[in-house]
Amino acid sequence: MIFTVILLVIASFGHQAKAQNPTTEPKPNNSLVQIQPTREQILNACVQNRAEILPNPFSDVPSNHWAYKAVLTMYYCGAYREATPPSLIKELLESESIDRPTRI
């Protein structure tokens, strides 16, 4: 039995797995380039309950996923069911950065 294990270990040295070449640069893919929406676009989409028209920031949630609209609504608008609170509207209009509305 020990002989078999040793033989298998020695045989595996000759067949190493091929790793990706770390010096290879990834090729740009235009479909991955996303444009950041403006404050007004986010505000309009949230007020109209249409966050799905905004760019998808998640590569693992395709547009045909059953939770697509809910995921984008949570990301852009927060956890408010089909209603954007006046405080969020004011925050979006007055904020200088567009990263994401913050919640306390």
N, CA, C and O atoms as a GROMACS GRO file, in nm:
protein
  416
    1MET      N    1   0.081  -0.118   0.000
    1MET     CA    2   0.000   0.000   0.000
    1MET      C    3   0.086   0.126   0.000
    1MET      O    4   0.057   0.220  -0.074
    2ILE      N    5   0.190   0.128   0.080
    2ILE     CA    6   0.279   0.243   0.082
    2ILE      C    7   0.344   0.261  -0.054
    2ILE      O    8   0.363   0.374  -0.100
    3PHE      N    9   0.378   0.152  -0.119
    3PHE     CA   10   0.438   0.158  -0.252
    3PHE      C   11   0.342   0.225  -0.350
    3PHE      O   12   0.385   0.305  -0.433
    4THR      N   13   0.214   0.194  -0.342
    4THR     CA   14   0.114   0.253  -0.432
    4THR      C   15   0.102   0.403  -0.409
    4THR      O   16   0.093   0.480  -0.504
    5VAL      N   17   0.102   0.444  -0.284
    5VAL     CA   18   0.093   0.587  -0.251
    5VAL      C   19   0.215   0.661  -0.304
    5VAL      O   20   0.202   0.768  -0.364
    6ILE      N   21   0.332   0.604  -0.284
    6ILE     CA   22   0.456   0.667  -0.332
    6ILE      C   23   0.454   0.675  -0.484
    6ILE      O   24   0.493   0.777  -0.541
    7LEU      N   25   0.409   0.571  -0.550
    7LEU     CA   26   0.402   0.569  -0.695
    7LEU      C   27   0.306   0.676  -0.747
    7LEU      O   28   0.335   0.744  -0.845
    8LEU      N   29   0.192   0.693  -0.681
    8LEU     CA   30   0.096   0.795  -0.722
    8LEU      C   31   0.150   0.936  -0.700
    8LEU      O   32   0.127   1.025  -0.782
    9VAL      N   33   0.220   0.957  -0.591
    9VAL     CA   34   0.279   1.088  -0.564
    9VAL      C   35   0.384   1.122  -0.669
    9VAL      O   36   0.386   1.234  -0.720
   10ILE      N   37   0.469   1.027  -0.701
   10ILE     CA   38   0.574   1.050  -0.802
   10ILE      C   39   0.511   1.075  -0.939
   10ILE      O   40   0.556   1.162  -1.013
   11ALA      N   41   0.408   1.001  -0.972
   11ALA     CA   42   0.343   1.017  -1.102
   11ALA      C   43   0.274   1.152  -1.113
   11ALA      O   44   0.265   1.208  -1.223
   12SER      N   45   0.226   1.205  -1.003
   12SER     CA   46   0.155   1.333  -1.008
   12SER      C   47   0.249   1.450  -1.033
   12SER      O   48   0.204   1.556  -1.078
   13PHE      N   49   0.378   1.434  -1.006
   13PHE     CA   50   0.472   1.542  -1.031
   13PHE      C   51   0.486   1.573  -1.179
   13PHE      O   52   0.514   1.687  -1.216
   14GLY      N   53   0.468   1.477  -1.262
   14GLY     CA   54   0.482   1.498  -1.406
   14GLY      C   55   0.361   1.563  -1.470
   14GLY      O   56   0.370   1.611  -1.583
   15HIS      N   57   0.247   1.567  -1.402
   15HIS     CA   58   0.124   1.622  -1.460
   15HIS      C   59   0.071   1.735  -1.373
   15HIS      O   60  -0.034   1.723  -1.310
   16GLN      N   61   0.144   1.843  -1.370
   16GLN     CA   62   0.100   1.955  -1.289
   16GLN      C   63  -0.010   2.033  -1.360
   16GLN      O   64  -0.015   2.038  -1.483
   17ALA      N   65  -0.097   2.090  -1.282
   17ALA     CA   66  -0.205   2.170  -1.339
   17ALA      C   67  -0.148   2.299  -1.396
   17ALA      O   68  -0.053   2.356  -1.342
   18LYS      N   69  -0.207   2.344  -1.505
   18LYS     CA   70  -0.163   2.469  -1.566
   18LYS      C   71  -0.235   2.585  -1.498
   18LYS      O   72  -0.358   2.590  -1.493
   19ALA      N   73  -0.157   2.676  -1.446
   19ALA     CA   74  -0.215   2.795  -1.383
   19ALA      C   75  -0.222   2.906  -1.486
   19ALA      O   76  -0.154   2.903  -1.589
   20GLN      N   77  -0.305   3.003  -1.458
   20GLN     CA   78  -0.313   3.117  -1.548
   20GLN      C   79  -0.183   3.195  -1.540
   20GLN      O   80  -0.120   3.202  -1.435
   21ASN      N   81  -0.146   3.253  -1.650
   21ASN     CA   82  -0.025   3.334  -1.655
   21ASN      C   83  -0.054   3.467  -1.587
   21ASN      O   84  -0.136   3.544  -1.637
   22PRO      N   85   0.012   3.497  -1.474
   22PRO     CA   86  -0.019   3.620  -1.402
   22PRO      C   87   0.024   3.746  -1.476
   22PRO      O   88  -0.022   3.855  -1.443
   23THR      N   89   0.110   3.733  -1.576
   23THR     CA   90   0.154   3.851  -1.650
   23THR      C   91   0.058   3.886  -1.763
   23THR      O   92   0.073   3.990  -1.827
   24THR      N   93  -0.040   3.802  -1.787
   24THR     CA   94  -0.135   3.831  -1.893
   24THR      C   95  -0.233   3.937  -1.846
   24THR      O   96  -0.299   3.921  -1.743
   25GLU      N   97  -0.243   4.045  -1.921
   25GLU     CA   98  -0.334   4.152  -1.888
   25GLU      C   99  -0.476   4.115  -1.931
   25GLU      O  100  -0.495   4.062  -2.040
   26PRO      N  101  -0.574   4.143  -1.849
   26PRO     CA  102  -0.712   4.116  -1.891
   26PRO      C  103  -0.750   4.207  -2.006
   26PRO      O  104  -0.712   4.324  -2.008
   27LYS      N  105  -0.825   4.154  -2.100
   27LYS     CA  106  -0.869   4.233  -2.214
   27LYS      C  107  -0.991   4.315  -2.173
   27LYS      O  108  -1.082   4.264  -2.108
   28PRO      N  109  -0.992   4.442  -2.212
   28PRO     CA  110  -1.108   4.523  -2.176
   28PRO      C  111  -1.234   4.472  -2.246
   28PRO      O  112  -1.230   4.431  -2.362
   29ASN      N  113  -1.342   4.477  -2.175
   29ASN     CA  114  -1.470   4.432  -2.228
   29ASN      C  115  -1.567   4.549  -2.216
   29ASN      O  116  -1.603   4.590  -2.106
   30ASN      N  117  -1.608   4.601  -2.329
   30ASN     CA  118  -1.694   4.719  -2.329
   30ASN      C  119  -1.825   4.696  -2.255
   30ASN      O  120  -1.885   4.791  -2.205
   31SER      N  121  -1.871   4.573  -2.249
   31SER     CA  122  -1.997   4.547  -2.180
   31SER      C  123  -1.983   4.562  -2.029
   31SER      O  124  -2.084   4.573  -1.959
   32LEU      N  125  -1.862   4.564  -1.977
   32LEU     CA  126  -1.841   4.579  -1.834
   32LEU      C  127  -1.826   4.724  -1.791
   32LEU      O  128  -1.828   4.755  -1.672
   33VAL      N  129  -1.810   4.814  -1.888
   33VAL     CA  130  -1.794   4.955  -1.857
   33VAL      C  131  -1.932   5.012  -1.823
   33VAL      O  132  -2.026   5.000  -1.901
   34GLN      N  133  -1.942   5.072  -1.706
   34GLN     CA  134  -2.069   5.127  -1.664
   34GLN      C  135  -2.056   5.276  -1.637
   34GLN      O  136  -1.952   5.324  -1.591
   35ILE      N  137  -2.162   5.345  -1.666
   35ILE     CA  138  -2.166   5.488  -1.642
   35ILE      C  139  -2.242   5.512  -1.513
   35ILE      O  140  -2.348   5.454  -1.490
   36GLN      N  141  -2.187   5.597  -1.428
   36GLN     CA  142  -2.251   5.628  -1.301
   36GLN      C  143  -2.370   5.720  -1.327
   36GLN      O  144  -2.354   5.823  -1.392
   37PRO      N  145  -2.488   5.685  -1.277
   37PRO     CA  146  -2.605   5.771  -1.299
   37PRO      C  147  -2.594   5.900  -1.220
   37PRO      O  148  -2.525   5.906  -1.118
   38THR      N  149  -2.661   6.003  -1.268
   38THR     CA  150  -2.662   6.131  -1.197
   38THR      C  151  -2.759   6.126  -1.080
   38THR      O  152  -2.839   6.033  -1.068
   39ARG      N  153  -2.751   6.225  -0.994
   39ARG     CA  154  -2.843   6.235  -0.881
   39ARG      C  155  -2.987   6.239  -0.929
   39ARG      O  156  -3.076   6.174  -0.873
   40GLU      N  157  -3.008   6.317  -1.034
   40GLU     CA  158  -3.144   6.332  -1.086
   40GLU      C  159  -3.197   6.199  -1.141
   40GLU      O  160  -3.314   6.167  -1.121
   41GLN      N  161  -3.112   6.123  -1.209
   41GLN     CA  162  -3.154   5.993  -1.262
   41GLN      C  163  -3.191   5.897  -1.149
   41GLN      O  164  -3.292   5.827  -1.157
   42ILE      N  165  -3.110   5.895  -1.044
   42ILE     CA  166  -3.139   5.808  -0.930
   42ILE      C  167  -3.268   5.852  -0.862
   42ILE      O  168  -3.354   5.770  -0.831
   43LEU      N  169  -3.281   5.982  -0.840
   43LEU     CA  170  -3.401   6.034  -0.775
   43LEU      C  171  -3.526   6.001  -0.855
   43LEU      O  172  -3.624   5.953  -0.800
   44ASN      N  173  -3.522   6.025  -0.985
   44ASN     CA  174  -3.639   5.996  -1.070
   44ASN      C  175  -3.673   5.848  -1.070
   44ASN      O  176  -3.790   5.810  -1.060
   45ALA      N  177  -3.571   5.763  -1.079
   45ALA     CA  178  -3.595   5.619  -1.081
   45ALA      C  179  -3.655   5.572  -0.948
   45ALA      O  180  -3.744   5.488  -0.947
   46CYS      N  181  -3.606   5.626  -0.838
   46CYS     CA  182  -3.658   5.586  -0.706
   46CYS      C  183  -3.801   5.635  -0.685
   46CYS      O  184  -3.885   5.561  -0.635
   47VAL      N  185  -3.828   5.759  -0.723
   47VAL     CA  186  -3.962   5.814  -0.706
   47VAL      C  187  -4.063   5.738  -0.790
   47VAL      O  188  -4.176   5.716  -0.748
   48GLN      N  189  -4.022   5.696  -0.911
   48GLN     CA  190  -4.111   5.624  -1.002
   48GLN      C  191  -4.111   5.473  -0.978
   48GLN      O  192  -4.179   5.399  -1.048
   49ASN      N  193  -4.034   5.427  -0.879
   49ASN     CA  194  -4.019   5.283  -0.851
   49ASN      C  195  -3.969   5.209  -0.975
   49ASN      O  196  -4.022   5.104  -1.013
   50ARG      N  197  -3.864   5.266  -1.037
   50ARG     CA  198  -3.809   5.206  -1.158
   50ARG      C  199  -3.656   5.198  -1.149
   50ARG      O  200  -3.587   5.236  -1.244
   51ALA      N  201  -3.604   5.150  -1.039
   51ALA     CA  202  -3.459   5.140  -1.022
   51ALA      C  203  -3.396   5.046  -1.123
   51ALA      O  204  -3.275   5.054  -1.147
   52GLU      N  205  -3.474   4.957  -1.183
   52GLU     CA  206  -3.420   4.862  -1.281
   52GLU      C  207  -3.371   4.930  -1.408
   52GLU      O  208  -3.304   4.866  -1.489
   53ILE      N  209  -3.403   5.058  -1.429
   53ILE     CA  210  -3.354   5.128  -1.548
   53ILE      C  211  -3.214   5.185  -1.526
   53ILE      O  212  -3.150   5.231  -1.621
   54LEU      N  213  -3.168   5.184  -1.402
   54LEU     CA  214  -3.034   5.233  -1.369
   54LEU      C  215  -2.930   5.124  -1.396
   54LEU      O  216  -2.966   5.006  -1.403
   55PRO      N  217  -2.802   5.162  -1.410
   55PRO     CA  218  -2.697   5.061  -1.435
   55PRO      C  219  -2.689   4.959  -1.322
   55PRO      O  220  -2.703   4.994  -1.205
   56ASN      N  221  -2.665   4.835  -1.358
   56ASN     CA  222  -2.653   4.727  -1.261
   56ASN      C  223  -2.510   4.721  -1.208
   56ASN      O  224  -2.418   4.692  -1.284
   57PRO      N  225  -2.488   4.748  -1.078
   57PRO     CA  226  -2.354   4.743  -1.021
   57PRO      C  227  -2.308   4.603  -0.982
   57PRO      O  228  -2.195   4.585  -0.938
   58PHE      N  229  -2.394   4.504  -0.999
   58PHE     CA  230  -2.363   4.368  -0.955
   58PHE      C  231  -2.347   4.274  -1.074
   58PHE      O  232  -2.440   4.256  -1.152
   59SER      N  233  -2.230   4.215  -1.089
   59SER     CA  234  -2.204   4.124  -1.200
   59SER      C  235  -2.272   3.989  -1.180
   59SER      O  236  -2.288   3.913  -1.276
   60ASP      N  237  -2.313   3.958  -1.058
   60ASP     CA  238  -2.375   3.828  -1.032
   60ASP      C  239  -2.528   3.832  -1.027
   60ASP      O  240  -2.592   3.735  -0.987
   61VAL      N  241  -2.586   3.945  -1.067
   61VAL     CA  242  -2.732   3.956  -1.072
   61VAL      C  243  -2.771   3.997  -1.214
   61VAL      O  244  -2.772   4.116  -1.246
   62PRO      N  245  -2.803   3.901  -1.300
   62PRO     CA  246  -2.840   3.934  -1.438
   62PRO      C  247  -2.978   4.002  -1.442
   62PRO      O  248  -3.057   3.990  -1.349
   63SER      N  249  -3.004   4.072  -1.551
   63SER     CA  250  -3.130   4.147  -1.562
   63SER      C  251  -3.252   4.057  -1.567
   63SER      O  252  -3.364   4.104  -1.543
   64ASN      N  253  -3.234   3.929  -1.598
   64ASN     CA  254  -3.349   3.838  -1.601
   64ASN      C  255  -3.367   3.762  -1.468
   64ASN      O  256  -3.451   3.673  -1.459
   65HIS      N  257  -3.288   3.796  -1.367
   65HIS     CA  258  -3.300   3.732  -1.236
   65HIS      C  259  -3.430   3.777  -1.169
   65HIS      O  260  -3.471   3.892  -1.184
   66TRP      N  261  -3.495   3.688  -1.097
   66TRP     CA  262  -3.624   3.718  -1.036
   66TRP      C  263  -3.616   3.831  -0.935
   66TRP      O  264  -3.717   3.899  -0.912
   67ALA      N  265  -3.500   3.854  -0.873
   67ALA     CA  266  -3.488   3.959  -0.772
   67ALA      C  267  -3.416   4.083  -0.823
   67ALA      O  268  -3.376   4.168  -0.744
   68TYR      N  269  -3.398   4.093  -0.954
   68TYR     CA  270  -3.321   4.203  -1.013
   68TYR      C  271  -3.373   4.340  -0.968
   68TYR      O  272  -3.296   4.423  -0.918
   69LYS      N  273  -3.501   4.363  -0.984
   69LYS     CA  274  -3.558   4.493  -0.950
   69LYS      C  275  -3.542   4.522  -0.801
   69LYS      O  276  -3.509   4.635  -0.763
   70ALA      N  277  -3.565   4.423  -0.716
   70ALA     CA  278  -3.552   4.442  -0.572
   70ALA      C  279  -3.408   4.474  -0.532
   70ALA      O  280  -3.385   4.558  -0.446
   71VAL      N  281  -3.313   4.406  -0.594
   71VAL     CA  282  -3.172   4.429  -0.562
   71VAL      C  283  -3.132   4.571  -0.600
   71VAL      O  284  -3.068   4.641  -0.521
   72LEU      N  285  -3.168   4.615  -0.721
   72LEU     CA  286  -3.134   4.750  -0.764
   72LEU      C  287  -3.208   4.856  -0.682
   72LEU      O  288  -3.153   4.962  -0.653
   73THR      N  289  -3.331   4.828  -0.646
   73THR     CA  290  -3.406   4.922  -0.563
   73THR      C  291  -3.340   4.938  -0.426
   73THR      O  292  -3.327   5.050  -0.376
   74MET      N  293  -3.298   4.828  -0.366
   74MET     CA  294  -3.228   4.836  -0.237
   74MET      C  295  -3.096   4.911  -0.250
   74MET      O  296  -3.061   4.991  -0.163
   75TYR      N  297  -3.024   4.887  -0.358
   75TYR     CA  298  -2.893   4.949  -0.378
   75TYR      C  299  -2.907   5.101  -0.395
   75TYR      O  300  -2.838   5.178  -0.328
   76TYR      N  301  -2.995   5.142  -0.484
   76TYR     CA  302  -3.005   5.284  -0.516
   76TYR      C  303  -3.100   5.362  -0.425
   76TYR      O  304  -3.072   5.477  -0.391
   77CYS      N  305  -3.209   5.302  -0.385
   77CYS     CA  306  -3.315   5.376  -0.316
   77CYS      C  307  -3.326   5.345  -0.167
   77CYS      O  308  -3.383   5.425  -0.092
   78GLY      N  309  -3.272   5.234  -0.124
   78GLY     CA  310  -3.284   5.197   0.016
   78GLY      C  311  -3.403   5.107   0.039
   78GLY      O  312  -3.469   5.063  -0.055
   79ALA      N  313  -3.431   5.081   0.164
   79ALA     CA  314  -3.535   4.983   0.200
   79ALA      C  315  -3.670   5.049   0.221
   79ALA      O  316  -3.732   5.032   0.327
   80TYR      N  317  -3.716   5.122   0.124
   80TYR     CA  318  -3.848   5.185   0.132
   80TYR      C  319  -3.934   5.127   0.022
   80TYR      O  320  -3.897   5.133  -0.096
   81ARG      N  321  -4.047   5.072   0.057
   81ARG     CA  322  -4.134   5.007  -0.042
   81ARG      C  323  -4.205   5.110  -0.128
   81ARG      O  324  -4.296   5.180  -0.082
   82GLU      N  325  -4.164   5.119  -0.250
   82GLU     CA  326  -4.226   5.204  -0.352
   82GLU      C  327  -4.249   5.347  -0.306
   82GLU      O  328  -4.338   5.414  -0.357
   83ALA      N  329  -4.172   5.393  -0.212
   83ALA     CA  330  -4.188   5.530  -0.165
   83ALA      C  331  -4.051   5.584  -0.129
   83ALA      O  332  -3.975   5.521  -0.056
   84THR      N  333  -4.021   5.700  -0.180
   84THR     CA  334  -3.896   5.765  -0.147
   84THR      C  335  -3.928   5.872  -0.044
   84THR      O  336  -4.003   5.965  -0.074
   85PRO      N  337  -3.872   5.862   0.076
   85PRO     CA  338  -3.904   5.959   0.180
   85PRO      C  339  -3.851   6.098   0.145
   85PRO      O  340  -3.748   6.108   0.078
   86PRO      N  341  -3.919   6.203   0.189
   86PRO     CA  342  -3.874   6.339   0.159
   86PRO      C  343  -3.731   6.366   0.204
   86PRO      O  344  -3.659   6.442   0.140
   87SER      N  345  -3.689   6.305   0.314
   87SER     CA  346  -3.552   6.327   0.362
   87SER      C  347  -3.449   6.274   0.263
   87SER      O  348  -3.342   6.334   0.246
   88LEU      N  349  -3.480   6.162   0.196
   88LEU     CA  350  -3.388   6.108   0.096
   88LEU      C  351  -3.385   6.198  -0.028
   88LEU      O  352  -3.279   6.220  -0.086
   89ILE      N  353  -3.501   6.248  -0.067
   89ILE     CA  354  -3.505   6.340  -0.182
   89ILE      C  355  -3.420   6.462  -0.153
   89ILE      O  356  -3.342   6.505  -0.238
   90LYS      N  357  -3.435   6.519  -0.034
   90LYS     CA  358  -3.357   6.637   0.004
   90LYS      C  359  -3.208   6.604   0.007
   90LYS      O  360  -3.126   6.682  -0.041
   91GLU      N  361  -3.173   6.488   0.062
   91GLU     CA  362  -3.033   6.445   0.069
   91GLU      C  363  -2.973   6.429  -0.070
   91GLU      O  364  -2.861   6.472  -0.095
   92LEU      N  365  -3.047   6.368  -0.160
   92LEU     CA  366  -2.998   6.348  -0.296
   92LEU      C  367  -2.978   6.479  -0.369
   92LEU      O  368  -2.881   6.496  -0.442
   93LEU      N  369  -3.070   6.572  -0.350
   93LEU     CA  370  -3.061   6.700  -0.419
   93LEU      C  371  -2.948   6.787  -0.365
   93LEU      O  372  -2.889   6.865  -0.439
   94GLU      N  373  -2.919   6.775  -0.237
   94GLU     CA  374  -2.818   6.859  -0.174
   94GLU      C  375  -2.679   6.798  -0.171
   94GLU      O  376  -2.580   6.870  -0.152
   95SER      N  377  -2.669   6.668  -0.189
   95SER     CA  378  -2.538   6.604  -0.176
   95SER      C  379  -2.450   6.635  -0.295
   95SER      O  380  -2.498   6.657  -0.406
   96GLU      N  381  -2.320   6.638  -0.271
   96GLU     CA  382  -2.224   6.663  -0.377
   96GLU      C  383  -2.175   6.535  -0.440
   96GLU      O  384  -2.140   6.534  -0.558
   97SER      N  385  -2.172   6.426  -0.364
   97SER     CA  386  -2.128   6.299  -0.420
   97SER      C  387  -2.250   6.216  -0.454
   97SER      O  388  -2.357   6.235  -0.397
   98ILE      N  389  -2.232   6.125  -0.548
   98ILE     CA  390  -2.343   6.044  -0.596
   98ILE      C  391  -2.323   5.898  -0.561
   98ILE      O  392  -2.397   5.812  -0.610
   99ASP      N  393  -2.225   5.866  -0.478
   99ASP     CA  394  -2.192   5.727  -0.451
   99ASP      C  395  -2.316   5.644  -0.422
   99ASP      O  396  -2.350   5.556  -0.501
  100ARG      N  397  -2.380   5.669  -0.314
  100ARG     CA  398  -2.503   5.599  -0.276
  100ARG      C  399  -2.564   5.673  -0.160
  100ARG      O  400  -2.490   5.725  -0.075
  101PRO      N  401  -2.693   5.679  -0.152
  101PRO     CA  402  -2.754   5.740  -0.034
  101PRO      C  403  -2.714   5.663   0.091
  101PRO      O  404  -2.712   5.540   0.090
  102THR      N  405  -2.684   5.735   0.196
  102THR     CA  406  -2.644   5.668   0.320
  102THR      C  407  -2.762   5.661   0.415
  102THR      O  408  -2.850   5.748   0.413
  103ARG      N  409  -2.764   5.559   0.495
  103ARG     CA  410  -2.872   5.538   0.592
  103ARG      C  411  -2.813   5.540   0.732
  103ARG      O  412  -2.701   5.493   0.755
  104ILE      N  413  -2.888   5.594   0.824
  104ILE     CA  414  -2.844   5.597   0.964
  104ILE      C  415  -2.925   5.496   1.041
  104ILE      O  416  -2.906   5.480   1.161
   0.00000   0.00000   0.00000
